[in-house]
């Protein structure tokens, strides 16, 4: 990433703002009085995220892969009808692969610059993937218990709150890591190719 500092700083900063908007919008969308029209804002932000990550491709090739898989996921899960389960499954798988490529891309960018942050990006993926599965499992248990003891409506609300709450925490951690990347790289001066050649 020797000659891509300016490009990284520009698009990573835009990515930070887009993801800030995504967190705010997701919180507003969870409110009961928000209409279905609000989903169009979520779709626009999803498309913007794919575009911004694609613009980071010259920095690390994983960003291109992330953009491709996230783009497929966005098309299948956001634009197409969600009633087609096969598309939902394929879209979910593409979303996971895209997230993995993005997080590993961030990790590789930070490798040798801030190794702790590089490891944190790997950890965040595991927390997002495995933690998400665990939260879904816990939510399913709560759903079953509350349905049997109280009501199905209450149980669904509790399960949604648990899942949304966990995802919101992860989204905030993501923003913290991204902001840290920007701060670290702003103070980092990549070596030019001729300097590396001379050292060799």
FIBA-273088 format. One record per residue: residue number from 1; residue in one letter; x, y, z of N, C-alpha, C in turn. Coordinates in pm, 1 decimal. Each point is the difference from the previous one (the first is absolute). Layout:
<rs>
(NUM,'A',(X,Y,Z),(X,Y,Z),(X,Y,Z))
...
</rs>
This chain:
<rs>
(1,'X',(83.4,-120.2,0.0),(-83.4,120.2,0.0),(86.7,124.9,0.0))
(2,'X',(117.2,-11.4,-60.6),(97.8,108.4,3.7),(-51.1,134.0,-51.3))
(3,'X',(-68.4,-3.1,-113.7),(-40.0,124.9,-64.6),(-150.0,27.6,11.8))
(4,'X',(-64.3,-67.9,92.8),(-146.0,10.9,8.8),(-48.7,62.5,130.1))
(5,'X',(85.5,72.3,69.0),(-41.1,57.1,127.9),(-115.3,98.9,-17.3))
(6,'X',(13.4,90.0,-95.6),(-104.8,100.6,-21.7),(-132.0,-65.6,-36.7))
(7,'X',(6.2,-101.7,-87.2),(-122.0,-70.5,-40.8),(-63.5,-69.8,119.4))
(8,'X',(83.5,-67.3,80.7),(-52.5,-69.2,117.3),(-65.2,97.1,97.3))
(9,'X',(69.1,109.0,29.6),(-52.7,96.6,95.8),(-132.6,58.3,-47.9))
(10,'X',(-9.7,28.0,-129.6),(-123.0,58.4,-54.6),(-117.8,-96.6,12.0))
(11,'X',(17.2,-122.6,-50.8),(-113.8,-92.0,-6.6),(-28.6,-68.9,132.8))
(12,'X',(102.4,-19.2,82.2),(-24.4,-55.9,133.1),(-77.6,99.8,86.3))
(13,'X',(30.0,129.7,-19.2),(-74.3,103.4,72.0),(-146.3,1.2,-45.0))
(14,'X',(-21.6,-11.4,-131.3),(-137.1,-5.4,-51.6),(-70.3,-124.6,52.0))
(15,'X',(72.4,-113.1,4.3),(-57.5,-123.5,52.8),(-42.6,18.6,145.0))
(16,'X',(79.7,70.8,77.1),(-34.3,27.0,140.4),(-130.8,77.4,9.4))
(17,'X',(-14.6,103.6,-82.8),(-123.2,80.6,2.7),(-121.4,-82.5,-44.7))
(18,'X',(19.9,-81.7,-103.7),(-109.7,-83.6,-50.3),(-44.7,-98.8,107.3))
(19,'X',(97.0,-58.6,70.6),(-34.3,-96.9,103.6),(-61.5,67.1,122.9))
(20,'X',(40.3,122.2,28.6),(-66.7,77.2,106.3),(-147.6,18.7,-35.2))
(21,'X',(-23.8,36.1,-126.1),(-137.8,16.7,-46.5),(-75.4,-131.9,8.0))
(22,'X',(67.1,-110.2,-31.2),(-64.5,-131.1,4.6),(-44.6,-35.7,141.5))
(23,'X',(84.2,31.8,99.1),(-34.9,-28.6,139.8),(-120.7,82.9,42.3))
(24,'X',(2.0,128.9,-32.1),(-111.1,88.6,36.7),(-130.3,-46.0,-66.7))
(25,'X',(8.9,-29.7,-128.5),(-118.6,-41.9,-75.5),(-55.2,-132.0,52.7))
(26,'X',(88.5,-95.4,33.7),(-47.1,-128.5,51.5),(-72.1,16.9,133.5))
(27,'X',(47.6,93.4,82.1),(-66.2,26.5,128.0),(-136.9,63.6,-21.5))
(28,'X',(-6.2,95.2,-93.1),(-128.3,65.4,-29.6),(-97.4,-100.9,-60.5))
(29,'X',(50.5,-88.1,-86.7),(-86.4,-97.7,-66.7),(-63.5,-97.2,97.9))
(30,'X',(63.1,-18.6,116.9),(-54.3,-93.8,99.2),(-114.8,59.1,80.1))
(31,'X',(-21.7,130.5,-14.3),(-110.0,64.3,72.2),(-133.7,-41.1,-61.3))
(32,'X',(-101.0,-21.6,85.1),(-129.2,-51.7,-49.1),(-77.2,92.9,-92.0))
(33,'X',(23.5,130.9,10.8),(-80.2,94.2,-78.3),(61.2,31.5,-136.5))
(34,'X',(115.6,-57.8,-29.7),(67.1,27.2,-127.7),(-64.7,-83.9,-109.5))
(35,'X',(-34.5,63.7,-110.1),(-66.1,-68.9,-110.4),(94.8,-84.1,-82.5))
(36,'X',(-57.1,-81.4,-87.0),(79.7,-89.7,-83.0),(83.6,76.8,-103.1))
(37,'X',(-40.7,123.5,-31.2),(74.9,80.7,-96.2),(143.4,21.3,45.0))
(38,'X',(23.8,-10.4,131.4),(133.0,24.8,54.6),(100.4,-104.1,-47.5))
(39,'X',(-50.2,-115.4,-43.5),(89.9,-105.2,-47.8),(77.7,44.6,-124.0))
(40,'X',(-55.7,96.9,-74.0),(70.5,49.6,-118.1),(128.3,72.0,38.7))
(41,'X',(0.3,65.7,115.6),(121.6,65.7,48.4),(104.7,-105.8,32.8))
(42,'X',(-43.2,-109.7,60.5),(90.8,-110.9,31.5),(59.3,-57.2,-127.8))
(43,'X',(-80.5,-12.9,-103.2),(48.0,-52.0,-127.8),(104.5,91.6,-62.0))
(44,'X',(-25.5,129.7,7.1),(94.2,97.1,-56.1),(133.8,-6.8,73.3))
(45,'X',(-5.7,-12.0,133.2),(122.3,-8.8,79.2),(75.2,-128.6,-31.3))
(46,'X',(-72.9,-109.6,-21.7),(64.0,-127.9,-34.7),(73.5,11.8,-133.1))
(47,'X',(-63.3,63.4,-96.8),(63.1,19.6,-131.2),(121.5,92.4,12.6))
(48,'X',(-12.9,105.2,81.1),(111.6,93.6,21.3),(118.7,-71.2,64.1))
(49,'X',(-27.5,-91.1,93.0),(106.8,-75.2,66.7),(77.2,-84.4,-100.2))
(50,'X',(-72.6,-67.9,-87.9),(63.9,-83.3,-103.4),(88.5,86.6,-88.7))
(51,'X',(-51.1,115.0,-41.2),(74.8,89.9,-88.2),(128.8,48.3,66.1))
(52,'X',(-10.4,41.1,127.2),(116.3,54.4,70.2),(107.0,-107.5,19.8))
(53,'X',(-41.6,-119.8,38.2),(96.6,-108.0,19.0),(66.8,-35.7,-132.2))
(54,'X',(-76.5,4.6,-109.4),(59.2,-26.0,-131.2),(106.8,105.2,-33.1))
(55,'X',(-24.3,123.9,38.8),(96.8,107.0,-27.9),(130.1,-19.6,77.9))
(56,'X',(-4.3,-84.2,103.9),(120.1,-29.4,77.1),(83.0,-113.1,-61.7))
(57,'X',(-47.3,-56.5,-110.2),(65.3,-115.0,-62.8),(148.4,18.9,-30.1))
(58,'X',(44.3,118.2,-46.4),(142.6,16.4,-26.8),(88.2,-15.4,124.7))
(59,'X',(-59.7,19.5,117.9),(75.2,-11.6,124.8),(26.9,-146.0,34.4))
(60,'X',(-101.5,-83.1,-18.4),(12.4,-142.6,31.1),(-100.6,-75.4,-87.3))
(61,'X',(43.4,-107.7,-68.9),(-91.2,-72.9,-89.6),(-119.4,-63.8,70.8))
(62,'X',(11.5,-18.4,130.8),(-113.0,-58.7,73.6),(-122.9,91.7,-1.4))
(63,'X',(23.5,129.5,-10.8),(-112.4,93.6,-3.8),(-84.2,-21.0,-125.8))
(64,'X',(65.6,-34.5,-110.4),(-74.1,-27.6,-123.4),(-89.1,-123.9,18.8))
(65,'X',(57.8,-104.3,60.8),(-76.9,-121.4,25.8),(-116.1,29.1,95.0))
(66,'X',(28.8,81.4,101.8),(-105.3,37.0,95.6),(-114.0,72.1,-70.4))
(67,'X',(34.6,94.5,-87.5),(-100.9,77.5,-72.7),(-84.5,-89.9,-90.1))
(68,'X',(64.9,-97.3,-65.0),(-73.0,-90.5,-89.2),(-101.7,-82.9,78.0))
(69,'X',(45.3,-62.9,108.7),(-90.1,-84.9,78.0),(-106.9,82.2,71.7))
(70,'X',(37.5,116.5,49.9),(-98.6,86.3,65.1),(-100.3,53.6,-101.7))
(71,'X',(48.5,25.3,-122.2),(-90.5,45.6,-105.6),(-102.8,-106.3,-35.0))
(72,'X',(45.5,-125.1,-12.3),(-92.4,-110.7,-28.0),(-100.9,-12.8,112.7))
(73,'X',(50.5,8.5,124.0),(-88.7,-9.5,116.0),(-103.6,111.4,0.8))
(74,'X',(44.6,121.3,-32.3),(-91.5,114.7,-2.7),(-109.4,-19.5,-104.1))
(75,'X',(38.6,-50.6,-116.2),(-97.5,-23.8,-106.8),(-102.7,-105.5,42.8))
(76,'X',(49.8,-109.3,59.7),(-88.2,-111.2,36.2),(-86.8,30.2,121.7))
(77,'X',(57.7,66.3,100.4),(-72.1,21.8,125.0),(-76.0,131.3,5.7))
(78,'X',(45.1,97.7,-76.4),(-60.6,133.1,9.8),(-89.4,31.6,-119.5))
(79,'X',(47.3,-30.4,-119.0),(-75.5,37.1,-119.3),(-104.2,-105.8,-37.0))
(80,'X',(39.8,-127.7,3.5),(-93.8,-106.4,-36.0),(-95.5,-32.1,114.7))
(81,'X',(-103.7,-75.1,-32.4),(-101.4,-35.7,99.3),(58.0,-99.2,100.6))
(82,'X',(-23.8,25.4,129.2),(57.7,-84.2,104.0),(-76.2,-130.5,21.9))
(83,'X',(-113.3,-15.7,-67.6),(-78.0,-122.7,18.0),(65.8,-120.9,-66.3))
(84,'X',(95.0,23.1,-89.4),(69.2,-110.2,-66.2),(115.2,-44.8,89.4))
(85,'X',(-19.0,-111.0,70.7),(94.0,-42.0,103.9),(137.7,-33.4,-54.6))
(86,'X',(5.3,-55.8,-119.8),(130.3,-34.6,-55.7),(84.2,124.9,-21.9))
(87,'X',(-65.9,110.1,-41.6),(71.5,125.9,-17.9),(44.4,58.8,133.7))
(88,'X',(-83.7,-18.3,101.7),(34.0,48.1,133.7),(124.0,-72.2,52.2))
(89,'X',(3.8,-132.8,-19.5),(114.1,-79.3,46.6),(127.4,38.8,-73.7))
(90,'X',(-8.4,8.5,-132.7),(116.7,37.8,-80.0),(46.4,140.6,37.5))
(91,'X',(-95.0,91.0,17.7),(33.4,137.0,38.3),(68.7,7.0,135.4))
(92,'X',(-48.8,-81.2,95.3),(59.1,-2.1,133.7),(143.5,-52.9,-5.4))
(93,'X',(22.1,-104.5,-79.3),(134.8,-56.4,-15.0),(94.2,102.4,-63.0))
(94,'X',(-46.6,67.8,-103.0),(81.4,103.5,-65.2),(30.9,114.3,96.5))
(95,'X',(-95.9,32.9,85.6),(19.8,105.8,98.0),(111.8,-36.2,97.4))
(96,'X',(1.0,-125.0,45.1),(103.0,-47.7,93.2),(136.9,2.3,-67.1))
(97,'X',(5.8,-47.7,-124.9),(127.8,-1.6,-73.1),(49.1,143.2,-22.0))
(98,'X',(-92.2,88.3,-36.7),(36.8,139.8,-21.3),(52.4,64.5,126.7))
(99,'X',(-66.6,-26.8,112.2),(44.3,53.7,128.3),(138.8,-52.8,34.7))
(100,'X',(21.8,-130.2,-22.6),(130.3,-59.7,27.8),(109.2,67.7,-83.2))
(101,'X',(-24.8,17.9,-129.4),(98.9,61.7,-87.4),(29.0,143.7,42.0))
(102,'X',(-103.3,72.5,39.7),(20.5,138.4,44.0),(84.5,5.3,126.8))
(103,'X',(-36.7,-80.1,100.5),(69.4,3.7,128.2),(145.0,-46.7,-13.6))
(104,'X',(22.0,-105.7,-80.3),(137.0,-46.7,-21.7),(78.4,105.0,-79.3))
(105,'X',(-67.9,68.2,-92.6),(64.3,108.5,-72.8),(46.1,109.8,95.1))
(106,'X',(-86.5,39.5,93.4),(38.3,99.1,100.8),(118.6,-50.3,81.9))
(107,'X',(-5.2,-127.9,36.1),(107.1,-59.4,80.1),(133.2,3.7,-74.0))
(108,'X',(-3.3,-34.3,-129.3),(123.0,-1.5,-78.4),(55.9,140.8,-20.3))
(109,'X',(-87.5,98.7,-10.6),(44.2,138.7,-14.1),(73.7,45.6,126.5))
(110,'X',(-48.7,-46.4,116.7),(59.8,40.2,126.8),(118.8,-85.7,40.6))
(111,'X',(21.0,-113.5,-65.0),(110.3,-89.3,35.0),(133.3,72.9,-16.1))
(112,'X',(82.6,-4.9,104.6),(128.7,67.9,-2.3),(-8.0,146.3,38.0))
(113,'X',(-122.0,53.4,7.9),(-19.3,139.9,39.3),(-57.4,5.1,140.9))
(114,'X',(-105.8,-76.8,21.0),(-61.9,-15.8,132.3),(-48.1,-144.8,7.8))
(115,'X',(89.0,-87.0,44.9),(-30.6,-143.6,0.4),(-116.0,-35.2,93.8))
(116,'X',(-13.7,75.6,107.4),(-111.3,-24.8,91.6),(-133.1,26.7,-69.5))
(117,'X',(-6.8,110.4,-72.1),(-121.9,33.4,-73.3),(-25.7,-102.1,-110.7))
(118,'X',(107.5,-47.8,-63.8),(-13.9,-102.8,-103.3),(-64.7,-125.3,57.3))
(119,'X',(42.5,-40.8,119.2),(-58.7,-117.3,65.7),(-144.1,27.9,42.2))
(120,'X',(-25.5,124.2,40.1),(-136.1,36.3,42.5),(-101.4,-16.3,-113.8))
(121,'X',(43.7,29.9,-124.3),(-90.4,-15.6,-114.0),(-35.7,-146.8,-20.6))
(122,'X',(98.9,-88.8,17.1),(-28.8,-143.7,-8.3),(-97.4,-40.8,110.3))
(123,'X',(25.2,50.0,120.1),(-86.6,-33.7,113.6),(-142.2,49.7,-21.8))
(124,'X',(-12.7,119.5,-58.6),(-132.9,56.1,-23.0),(-80.6,-87.6,-94.8))
(125,'X',(66.7,-55.5,-101.1),(-71.4,-90.6,-90.6),(-53.0,-120.5,76.5))
(126,'X',(82.2,-58.8,85.9),(-43.1,-117.5,76.6),(-114.6,35.3,94.6))
(127,'X',(9.6,117.3,63.1),(-108.0,43.7,87.5),(-129.0,22.1,-78.4))
(128,'X',(15.3,53.6,-120.6),(-116.9,26.6,-84.5),(-62.8,-130.9,-48.1))
(129,'X',(83.5,-93.7,-45.2),(-51.7,-124.7,-56.0),(-44.5,-98.2,108.6))
(130,'X',(96.6,-41.9,84.2),(-32.8,-99.2,102.9),(-88.3,58.9,108.6))
(131,'X',(25.6,124.9,36.9),(-84.4,66.2,99.2),(-141.7,16.6,-50.8))
(132,'X',(-11.0,30.3,-130.6),(-133.4,13.2,-59.7),(-76.9,-129.9,4.6))
(133,'X',(70.0,-111.2,-25.6),(-65.2,-131.6,8.8),(-43.7,-29.4,142.7))
(134,'X',(86.6,33.3,96.6),(-32.3,-24.4,141.0),(-121.1,83.1,43.5))
(135,'X',(-1.7,126.2,-41.6),(-112.1,88.3,34.9),(-129.3,-50.1,-64.1))
(136,'X',(9.8,-48.5,-123.3),(-118.0,-55.9,-67.4),(-51.9,-121.4,75.3))
(137,'X',(92.0,-83.0,49.8),(-37.9,-118.9,76.4),(-68.1,39.5,130.8))
(138,'X',(59.6,98.1,68.5),(-60.0,48.6,125.4),(-136.4,61.9,-27.1))
(139,'X',(-8.4,76.2,-108.3),(-128.0,61.2,-36.6),(-106.0,-104.6,-28.2))
(140,'X',(39.7,-109.7,-63.9),(-95.0,-108.1,-29.8),(-50.2,-65.0,128.7))
(141,'X',(89.8,-15.8,97.8),(-39.7,-58.0,128.9),(-97.9,92.3,71.2))
(142,'X',(34.7,129.8,2.4),(-90.0,98.1,62.6),(-135.2,2.1,-70.5))
(143,'X',(3.8,-9.3,-131.8),(-122.7,0.4,-79.3),(-89.7,-117.1,39.0))
(144,'X',(60.2,-117.2,15.2),(-75.7,-119.6,36.3),(-57.4,10.5,140.7))
(145,'X',(85.9,39.5,94.7),(-44.0,8.3,140.1),(-110.5,104.0,18.1))
(146,'X',(21.3,119.6,-54.8),(-98.1,107.0,17.1),(-129.6,-29.2,-74.4))
(147,'X',(8.9,-69.3,-112.4),(-121.0,-36.6,-73.5),(-85.6,-95.0,83.1))
(148,'X',(67.1,-92.0,70.0),(-72.4,-97.0,82.0),(-54.0,61.8,129.2))
(149,'X',(69.5,101.4,52.5),(-38.6,56.0,130.0),(-78.3,131.8,-8.9))
(150,'X',(30.1,80.4,-100.0),(-67.5,131.5,-7.6),(-79.4,11.6,-129.4))
(151,'X',(64.6,47.0,-105.1),(-66.9,13.0,-129.2),(102.7,1.4,-111.4))
(152,'X',(-44.5,-34.2,-117.7),(91.4,-4.5,-114.5),(48.0,139.9,-37.8))
(153,'X',(-85.8,101.5,15.2),(37.4,137.0,-36.4),(113.6,49.8,88.1))
(154,'X',(-12.6,-23.1,130.7),(103.6,42.4,94.4),(129.8,-73.8,-27.8))
(155,'X',(-8.7,-128.7,-27.2),(119.0,-81.1,-24.7),(74.5,46.7,-124.1))
(156,'X',(-74.5,33.8,-104.4),(62.8,49.5,-122.6),(69.7,133.2,26.6))
(157,'X',(-66.3,88.2,75.1),(58.8,130.5,32.4),(129.9,-15.6,78.2))
(158,'X',(1.3,-91.2,96.0),(120.1,-23.3,81.4),(113.6,-53.6,-85.8))
(159,'X',(-31.3,-96.6,-87.2),(101.8,-58.9,-88.3),(59.6,105.5,-92.6))
(160,'X',(-85.0,87.8,-51.8),(46.8,106.4,-90.4),(88.3,99.4,75.3))
(161,'X',(-39.7,35.4,122.2),(79.0,93.7,81.1),(137.8,-57.3,29.4))
(162,'X',(6.3,-129.4,32.8),(128.6,-64.9,28.7),(90.7,3.9,-122.6))
(163,'X',(-55.8,-40.3,-115.1),(79.2,-3.6,-123.4),(43.8,140.1,-42.7))
(164,'X',(-93.2,95.1,1.4),(32.0,137.0,-40.8),(100.4,65.8,94.4))
(165,'X',(-16.2,-26.8,129.4),(90.7,57.4,99.0),(142.6,-48.8,-19.7))
(166,'X',(13.9,-130.5,-21.8),(133.3,-56.5,-21.7),(63.0,56.4,-127.2))
(167,'X',(-78.6,7.7,-107.3),(52.7,51.3,-126.7),(37.9,147.0,11.0))
(168,'X',(-76.8,76.3,76.3),(31.5,141.4,18.8),(133.3,17.0,71.4))
(169,'X',(24.9,-84.3,100.8),(127.6,4.3,72.0),(116.0,-28.6,-95.8))
(170,'X',(-16.3,-103.1,-84.0),(103.9,-34.8,-97.2),(22.0,113.5,-100.4))
(171,'X',(-107.6,63.7,-41.4),(11.2,111.3,-94.8),(78.1,117.1,60.5))
(172,'X',(-22.2,24.9,128.3),(72.4,107.5,68.3),(148.3,-35.3,12.6))
(173,'X',(28.3,-126.8,32.5),(139.6,-45.1,7.3),(67.2,15.2,-136.8))
(174,'X',(-73.6,-34.2,-105.7),(50.3,16.1,-136.8),(40.3,145.2,-24.7))
(175,'X',(-84.9,93.7,39.7),(29.5,141.9,-20.0),(122.9,42.8,79.7))
(176,'X',(13.7,-53.4,122.3),(116.4,31.8,83.1),(128.3,-48.7,-68.2))
(177,'X',(-2.7,-122.7,-51.9),(117.2,-55.3,-68.6),(32.0,79.0,-126.9))
(178,'X',(-103.7,36.7,-74.1),(20.2,75.1,-124.1),(58.6,137.8,28.6))
(179,'X',(-49.6,63.8,103.5),(52.8,130.6,39.5),(145.3,-13.1,43.5))
(180,'X',(30.7,-109.8,71.4),(137.5,-24.6,42.0),(90.8,-19.8,-121.4))
(181,'X',(-49.8,-70.9,-102.5),(76.2,-17.4,-122.6),(35.6,135.1,-62.5))
(182,'X',(-97.3,87.1,-6.9),(21.9,132.1,-59.9),(103.6,79.6,78.8))
(183,'X',(-9.4,-6.0,132.0),(93.9,73.2,84.8),(141.5,-54.0,-15.8))
(184,'X',(11.8,-132.8,3.9),(131.7,-63.4,-11.9),(61.5,28.3,-135.9))
(185,'X',(-78.2,-15.2,-106.3),(56.8,15.7,-133.5),(27.3,145.4,-35.3))
(186,'X',(-70.0,91.1,64.4),(25.9,142.4,-24.2),(141.0,37.1,44.9))
(187,'X',(49.0,-70.7,102.0),(133.4,28.0,54.1),(106.5,-94.8,-54.0))
(188,'X',(-38.0,-83.5,-96.7),(92.6,-99.0,-55.3),(50.4,47.0,-135.7))
(189,'X',(128.1,-11.4,-20.7),(59.0,38.4,-128.3),(51.6,-124.6,-69.6))
(190,'X',(-72.0,-50.1,-101.2),(44.5,-120.2,-71.5),(132.6,26.0,-71.2))
(191,'X',(84.1,-101.7,-0.8),(126.0,12.2,-71.5),(-23.6,-4.6,-149.8))
(192,'X',(72.9,81.5,-73.0),(-9.1,-3.4,-145.0),(77.5,-120.4,-52.4))
(193,'X',(-34.8,-42.9,-120.5),(59.2,-120.2,-55.6),(152.0,11.5,-11.1))
(194,'X',(48.9,119.6,-38.8),(145.1,15.3,-14.9),(71.8,-10.3,133.3))
(195,'X',(-69.1,46.5,109.5),(59.3,-9.5,132.1),(12.0,-145.9,43.4))
(196,'X',(-104.7,-78.4,-32.9),(0.8,-142.1,34.6),(110.1,-70.9,-77.3))
(197,'X',(18.2,38.5,-128.5),(103.3,-60.2,-84.5),(138.8,29.1,55.1))
(198,'X',(22.5,125.1,42.6),(129.4,39.3,53.7),(33.4,-72.6,129.4))
(199,'X',(-104.4,-21.6,84.2),(21.7,-72.1,124.3),(36.9,-145.0,-26.1))
(200,'X',(-62.0,-58.7,-107.3),(28.2,-138.1,-34.8),(141.8,-14.0,-52.4))
</rs>
